[in-house]
Every structure is written in structure tokens, then in C-alpha cells.
Amino acid sequence: MQSSLIGKIEKAKRYAQETDRVTFRELAVKFRGENSDYDVNFKDGKWRCTCSFFSKWGLCCHTMAMEQILVNMLPPEARTAPLDASGITAED
């Protein structure tokens, strides 16, 4: 293998460990939920999901899961999910 390619492979491995190098500006995924598949996307600094809960609340378990998966790679405006549900009551 060429030494220049070996250098690129090593650099790629290092970059893969440094997730703060990556910031998503747009993202579209199919999220396989328990009852159905949903389209989840992030565009123009906002999350969107096709589930009915998102249409009412502006967030859902699918968008919150994506935030947690990508936590180090999202711009600050994309980090909207409460990370801890303690203190939230049934009336909330």
C-alpha cells in the first residue's frame, strides 16, 4: 500500500475519534420507531419529525434520540431536548 494512502487512513481514524470536528447543518434519516417509521430531519437549525407527537409539541422521542446520538456534532441551536426527565410530572 502506498505510504500516502496509509497516512490518510491513519488521519481518518484520528478524525473519527474527534467528533467535535463535525457539525451537521442538514440531516435526513428514517427512524424506525416501535409502531412505525418516521422521517426525521434537521434543517435551517430546526428539527422536524413526521410523528403526531412532534406536530403538537415541536419535539419527540425521535428528535431527542437523534440529539443524544449526535450531541457533539450538532450546532447549539439543535440541542433542545431536556437530557434528564427527573422533576417532570405527569401534568407537565
C-alpha positions as CSV (number, residue, x, y, z in Angstrom):
1,M,0.0,0.0,0.0
2,Q,1.3,3.5,-0.8
3,S,2.6,5.4,2.2
4,S,0.5,8.4,1.3
5,L,-2.7,6.3,1.5
6,I,-1.5,4.8,4.8
7,G,-1.2,8.3,6.1
8,K,-4.7,9.2,5.0
9,I,-6.1,6.1,6.7
10,E,-4.4,7.0,10.0
11,K,-5.7,10.6,9.7
12,A,-9.2,9.3,9.1
13,K,-9.0,7.1,12.2
14,R,-7.9,10.1,14.3
15,Y,-10.7,12.3,12.8
16,A,-13.3,9.6,13.5
17,Q,-12.4,9.8,17.2
18,E,-12.6,13.6,17.2
19,T,-16.4,14.1,16.6
20,D,-16.2,17.7,17.6
21,R,-14.7,18.3,14.2
22,V,-18.0,17.6,12.5
23,T,-21.1,19.9,12.7
24,F,-24.3,18.9,11.0
25,R,-26.1,21.6,9.0
26,E,-28.6,19.3,7.4
27,L,-29.6,15.7,8.1
28,A,-32.4,13.5,7.0
29,V,-33.0,10.0,8.4
30,K,-35.7,7.3,8.5
31,F,-36.2,6.5,12.2
32,R,-37.7,3.0,12.9
33,G,-40.0,3.6,15.8
34,E,-41.9,0.9,17.8
35,N,-45.1,1.4,15.8
36,S,-44.0,2.9,12.5
37,D,-41.2,4.5,10.6
38,Y,-40.8,8.3,10.7
39,D,-38.9,10.8,8.7
40,V,-36.7,12.9,11.0
41,N,-34.7,15.8,9.7
42,F,-32.7,18.8,10.8
43,K,-32.6,21.8,8.5
44,D,-32.2,25.5,9.0
45,G,-31.4,25.0,12.7
46,K,-34.7,23.1,13.4
47,W,-35.7,19.5,13.9
48,R,-38.8,18.0,12.2
49,C,-40.4,14.7,12.6
50,T,-43.5,13.1,10.9
51,C,-44.8,11.6,14.1
52,S,-48.0,13.0,15.6
53,F,-46.4,13.9,18.9
54,F,-43.9,16.2,17.2
55,S,-46.7,18.1,15.4
56,K,-48.2,19.0,18.8
57,W,-45.1,19.6,20.9
58,G,-42.4,20.5,18.5
59,L,-40.2,17.7,19.8
60,C,-40.5,14.0,20.2
61,C,-38.6,10.9,21.3
62,H,-37.2,10.5,17.8
63,T,-35.7,14.0,17.6
64,M,-34.5,13.8,21.2
65,A,-32.8,10.4,20.4
66,M,-31.1,12.0,17.4
67,E,-29.8,14.9,19.6
68,Q,-28.3,12.4,22.0
69,I,-26.8,10.3,19.3
70,L,-25.2,13.4,17.6
71,V,-24.6,15.5,20.7
72,N,-21.1,16.5,19.9
73,M,-21.8,17.1,16.2
74,L,-24.8,19.5,16.4
75,P,-24.8,23.3,16.5
76,P,-26.0,24.8,19.8
77,E,-29.4,25.7,18.4
78,A,-30.1,22.0,17.6
79,R,-29.6,20.9,21.2
80,T,-33.2,21.5,22.5
81,A,-34.0,18.2,24.3
82,P,-34.1,18.0,28.1
83,L,-31.4,15.5,28.9
84,D,-32.9,14.5,32.2
85,A,-36.6,13.8,32.8
86,S,-36.4,13.9,36.6
87,G,-38.6,16.5,38.0
88,I,-41.1,16.4,35.2
89,T,-44.5,15.4,36.4
90,A,-47.5,13.8,34.5
91,E,-49.1,17.3,34.4
92,D,-46.1,18.8,32.5
